[in-house]
Amino acid sequence: MTDLLSIGASGINVYQRALSTVSNNIANLNTEGYSKQTTEISQNEPQAAGRGFIGTGAYFNRVARQYDSFLEQSLQRATADLESQQANAEFTTRLLDFLGDDDIGLVSALNKFFSSAQQMSTDPASSAYRSTMLRSSEELATRINSLAEQLDDLGDQAFSAIEAETESLNALATQLGTVNSQLLKKKSEKDQPPALLDRRDQLLRDISEYAGISTKVNSQGLVTVSLASSTSKGLLVEGLTVRSLSVSRDIKDPDFVRYALNGEGGVEPLSGISSGSIAGYGNFLGSSLKQSKVALNDLVRIFADEVNAIQTAGLDLNGDLGQALFVIEPSVSVDQSNAKGALLISTRALDGDVPEFDDVALTWSEASQRWSAVDPATGRVQNSDANGRITLANLVVTITGAPQEGDRVLLSASNAPARGI
């Protein structure tokens, strides 16, 4: 009789635990990151009786999560891919809105220009028609400049989004490092509190929204997270070690984003981020936006060349050969970080094209009271005149102020017709 009561009591005890687990599952039905739990029940050690054994009931073993690592990793990959597409689509939609807008895009301005050109062709000597065409030409050039600035601003906004997402990613990585430290208290993942493991997996899902990750879990449940295709490199979290992701724009190509991991071991450059919202914004910068800028610059260059060819082939009102209607100024950037003196620098393009060049150094000599630099077009050393004027690759550079011995100014020039027309 005692054995019967003992066995019955053990059954009541374990199923009371099982009902508690079911109740907990129902209560957390809508809890983010919660994994369904099950009660594991094991039989008690049977007692020997004669030539056989008699069961002694059951006991509560543990509460386990219903967890599938393969499905979890598939969910992380799917989340990263979706966020990448959504981020790219967000800014691509804005780009299309810019290009198709009547007040920002080129269609209406081009139509107005060609309409005025066609009108003037009926009476080339008409001062009213000529004035109308000049105004439409100026409006078209202004519209092109404005569109180029809008595209640059859109790129700045996309990079700001990347910086914000990177900050959020680093915050999640720090939280994951804290969870790893708590998981060290148990020797086996089976002994870990289910809520702590749920927290770990939810953090991994959250991180995958920002970047594609590779993960590896050890026997204690501690997770290693990599931003590369394997966990042998690009480690964001490894045990208690957490590194931070940093992003920067390439100096020569601002539409190209550089990624690096920073930690106690130094800086590890990354070839890129495979997916996630950070990759989506980066892909927009390096693909959709960059291709649009290239296409716009090609369009403006061809348009200006063709219009100017027609203009210079004709005669003006005085019977002289016509002048070019559109002029494209090069985009020049100046770096004065290596100059101690207070300087004022201006540039002016001469007739003809200015070739693209990067970081041409102009150095000041107190002995000669001149600036000197190697002309990127000829490879010869050029010196400034007494007024601080020096000509490099068809570009006149004028430097005034109070230079000091050894001052260096870095000059770069690029041809961006949409900004320079």
Residue pairs with C-beta under 8 A, 6 or more apart in sequence:
3 54
3 56
6 56
6 57
7 55
7 56
7 57
8 57
9 57
10 44
10 56
10 57
10 58
10 59
11 57
11 58
13 59
13 60
14 39
14 41
14 58
14 59
14 60
17 39
17 60
17 63
18 39
18 41
21 37
21 38
21 39
21 63
24 37
25 36
25 37
28 34
32 202
33 198
33 199
33 201
33 202
33 205
34 198
35 65
35 66
35 67
35 194
35 197
35 198
35 201
36 65
36 66
37 63
37 64
37 65
37 66
37 194
38 63
38 64
38 65
38 66
39 60
39 63
39 64
40 60
40 61
40 62
40 63
40 64
41 58
41 59
41 60
41 61
42 58
42 59
42 61
43 55
43 56
43 57
43 58
43 59
44 55
44 56
44 57
44 58
44 59
45 56
46 53
46 54
46 55
46 56
47 53
47 54
47 56
48 54
62 190
63 194
64 190
64 194
65 194
65 197
65 198
67 197
67 201
69 217
72 201
72 204
73 215
75 205
76 204
76 205
76 208
76 213
76 215
77 208
77 212
77 275
79 205
79 208
79 209
80 208
80 209
80 211
80 212
80 213
80 274
80 275
80 276
80 279
81 212
81 275
83 208
83 209
83 210
83 275
83 276
83 277
83 280
84 212
84 275
84 276
84 277
84 279
84 280
84 283
85 280
86 277
86 280
87 161
87 277
87 278
87 279
87 280
87 281
87 284
88 280
88 281
88 283
88 284
88 288
89 280
90 280
91 154
91 157
91 158
91 161
91 281
91 284
91 288
91 289
92 284
92 288
94 154
95 151
95 154
95 284
95 288
95 289
95 292
98 104
98 105
98 147
98 150
98 151
98 154
99 105
99 106
99 147
99 292
100 107
102 108
104 143
104 146
104 147
104 150
105 147
106 140
106 143
106 144
106 147
109 136
109 139
109 140
109 143
109 144
110 140
112 136
112 139
112 140
113 133
113 136
113 137
113 139
113 140
115 136
116 129
116 132
116 133
116 135
116 136
117 133
117 136
119 129
119 132
119 133
120 126
120 129
120 130
120 132
120 133
122 129
123 129
124 130
125 317
137 325
137 326
141 326
141 421
144 296
144 300
144 418
144 421
145 418
145 419
145 421
147 296
147 418
148 293
148 296
148 416
148 418
148 419
149 419
151 289
151 292
151 293
151 296
151 418
154 289
155 254
155 255
155 285
155 289
158 281
158 284
158 285
158 289
159 247
159 249
159 257
159 281
159 285
161 277
161 281
162 247
162 257
162 278
162 281
162 282
162 285
163 247
165 210
165 276
165 277
165 278
165 281
166 210
166 245
166 246
166 247
166 278
168 210
169 207
169 210
169 211
169 245
169 278
170 244
170 245
172 203
172 206
172 207
172 210
173 207
173 225
173 236
173 237
173 242
173 243
173 244
173 245
174 242
175 203
176 200
176 203
176 204
176 207
176 223
176 225
176 237
176 242
177 237
177 240
177 241
177 242
179 196
179 199
179 200
179 203
180 200
180 222
180 223
180 237
180 239
180 240
181 240
182 196
183 192
183 196
183 200
183 220
183 221
183 222
184 220
184 222
184 240
186 192
186 220
186 221
187 219
187 220
188 219
188 220
189 197
189 217
189 219
189 220
189 221
192 220
192 221
197 221
200 221
200 223
204 213
204 215
204 223
204 225
207 213
207 225
207 236
208 276
209 276
209 277
210 276
210 277
210 278
211 227
211 245
211 273
211 274
211 275
211 276
211 278
211 279
212 227
212 273
212 274
212 275
212 276
212 279
213 225
213 226
213 227
213 236
214 225
214 226
214 227
214 228
214 229
214 230
214 231
215 223
215 224
215 225
215 226
215 231
216 223
216 224
216 231
217 223
217 224
218 224
222 239
223 237
224 231
224 235
224 237
224 238
224 239
225 231
225 235
225 236
225 237
225 238
226 232
226 233
226 234
226 235
226 236
227 234
227 236
227 245
227 259
227 261
227 270
227 273
228 234
228 270
229 274
233 268
234 261
234 268
234 270
235 241
235 243
235 261
236 242
236 243
236 245
236 261
237 243
241 263
241 264
242 263
243 261
243 262
243 263
243 268
244 261
244 262
244 263
245 259
245 260
245 261
245 262
246 259
246 260
246 261
246 262
247 257
247 258
247 259
247 278
248 257
248 258
248 260
249 255
249 256
249 257
249 258
250 256
250 257
250 258
252 358
252 412
255 285
255 286
255 289
255 290
255 293
256 285
256 286
257 282
257 285
257 286
258 269
259 269
259 270
259 272
259 273
260 267
260 268
260 269
260 270
261 267
261 268
261 270
272 279
272 282
273 279
273 282
293 416
293 418
296 418
297 415
297 416
297 417
297 418
300 328
300 417
300 418
300 421
301 328
301 417
303 326
304 326
304 328
304 417
304 421
307 325
307 326
308 324
308 325
308 326
311 322
311 323
311 324
311 325
312 321
312 322
312 323
312 324
313 322
314 321
314 322
315 321
315 322
316 322
316 323
326 421
327 421
328 415
328 417
328 420
328 421
329 349
329 420
329 421
330 349
330 354
330 356
330 395
330 413
330 414
330 415
330 416
330 420
331 413
331 414
331 415
331 416
331 419
331 420
332 347
332 395
332 411
332 412
332 413
333 411
333 412
333 413
333 414
334 345
334 347
334 409
334 410
334 411
335 359
335 409
335 410
335 411
335 412
336 343
336 345
336 409
338 407
338 408
338 409
338 410
339 364
339 403
339 404
339 407
339 408
339 409
340 404
340 407
341 364
341 401
341 402
341 403
341 404
341 407
342 401
342 402
343 399
343 400
343 401
343 402
343 403
343 407
343 409
344 399
344 400
344 401
345 397
345 398
345 399
345 409
346 397
346 398
347 395
347 396
347 397
347 398
347 411
348 395
348 396
348 398
349 394
349 395
349 396
350 391
350 394
350 395
350 396
351 394
352 394
353 394
353 415
354 393
354 394
354 395
354 413
354 415
355 376
355 377
355 393
355 394
355 413
356 413
356 414
356 415
357 376
357 393
357 411
357 412
357 413
358 412
359 410
359 411
359 412
360 373
360 374
360 376
360 392
360 410
360 411
360 412
361 373
361 374
361 408
361 409
361 410
361 411
362 371
362 372
362 373
362 390
362 397
362 399
362 408
362 409
362 410
362 411
363 371
363 372
363 373
363 406
363 407
363 408
364 370
364 371
364 403
364 404
364 405
364 406
364 407
364 408
365 371
365 372
365 405
366 404
366 405
368 383
369 386
370 383
370 384
371 383
371 384
371 388
371 390
371 399
371 403
371 409
372 381
372 382
372 383
372 384
372 390
373 381
373 382
373 390
373 392
373 411
374 380
374 381
374 382
375 381
375 382
375 391
375 392
375 393
376 392
376 393
377 392
377 393
377 394
382 390
382 391
382 392
383 390
384 390
384 399
387 398
387 400
388 398
388 399
388 400
389 396
389 397
389 398
390 396
390 397
390 398
390 399
391 397
392 411
393 413
395 413
397 411
399 409
